[in-house]
């Protein structure tokens, strides 16, 4: 049995690199990995999320692979199309309440026990703000370290960096570093930071990884 993993928002190369780094660590000690039966990452050739219909079709297709123990989604909460289940009925409250509601509604709509929906708060780039100095080091000579630190200090967690076309994490990075490229710089910074530090500051992301870990241990 293996893990089928699905990524849409952003660039597939970015997600695939992230997927290998994260899920590779989590599944490395699973029994099936020793016999080469576990496939940690299966990513559709999609450059960005188009609609819920397209997303749903791809998920259902992956769920048809009986060799996959789980199909896990990783989609940015920022910019999620309005045709996603729960998008128009999302309750007021914290971003954590909202994202949990949307994940629940996606799960209900597809209705498959092997589906583990996950929406990244507010998008992949939020995790980079766990260590602003690592972002700055990726762009030597730009002298933007203080600006990055100031952004981070405005929020209790990097996951809370807001859901706006002007101030979403990727937009902030692009404004500071016009040469920022999602598939290149994102995974580089993640590798520099390290997963344990990200887990410690990003509760929603950590909760997803805990669920994946429990699958491997049979808990």
C-alpha positions, 0 to 999 in steps of 0.5 A, a space after each residue: 500500500 502506498 500514498 497517493 499525493 495530489 498538488 494543484 495550486 502553484 507549480 507542479 515542480 514546486 509541489 513535487 519537490 516539497 512532497 518528496 522532502 516531507 512525505 519521504 521523511 514520514 514514510 521512510 520507516 513504513 514497512 511497505 517502504 522496505 519492500 518498495 511497495 510504497 509510492 509516496 508522491 503522485 502528482 497530476 501534470 497540472 500547473 494550477 487549480 482550475 475548478 472544483 470539477 477538475 480537482 474532483 475528477 483528478 482526486 477520484 482518478 487517484 482514488 481508483 488506484 487501489 495500491 494507494 493507502 491514502 490520497 492527500 490533497 495539498 491546495 492553497 487556501 488563498 485563491 481557492 475557487 468559489 465553486 469548492 464545497 463550503 466556499 460560499 457558506 464558510 463560517 465567520 471565525 479564525 482562518 483555522 476554523 474556516 480551513 477545517 470547515 472547507 476540508 470537511 466539506 470537500 471530504 463530504 462531497 467526495 465521500 471516500 475513506 481514503 481521502 485526506 483533504 488538506 488546504 495550506 494556510 494561506 498558501 505554500 509560501 507562508 511556511 517560508 516565513 517561519 525563518 525570514 532570515 533563510 529567505 533573505 539568504 536565498 537572495 544575497 545582496 537584496 538587504 530585505 531581512 528587516 522587511 521580512 522579519 517585520 512581516 513575520 512579527 505581525 502574526 502569531 503564526 506564518 499560517 495566519 499571513 493574510 488571504 489578500 491579492 495584495 498581501 498574501 505570502 507569495 505576493 509579499 515575496 514577489 514585491 520584495 524579490 521580483 526574481 522570486 520563482 515558486 518552483 525554485 526558491 520555495 523548496 530551497 528555503 524549505 530545505 534550509 529551514 527544516 521540517 521540525 521548525 515548520 511543524 513547530 510554528 504551523 499548527 494546521 500543517 503539523 496536524 496534517 503530518 500527524 494524520 499521515 504519520 498515524 497511517 504509517 503506524 496503524 494508530 
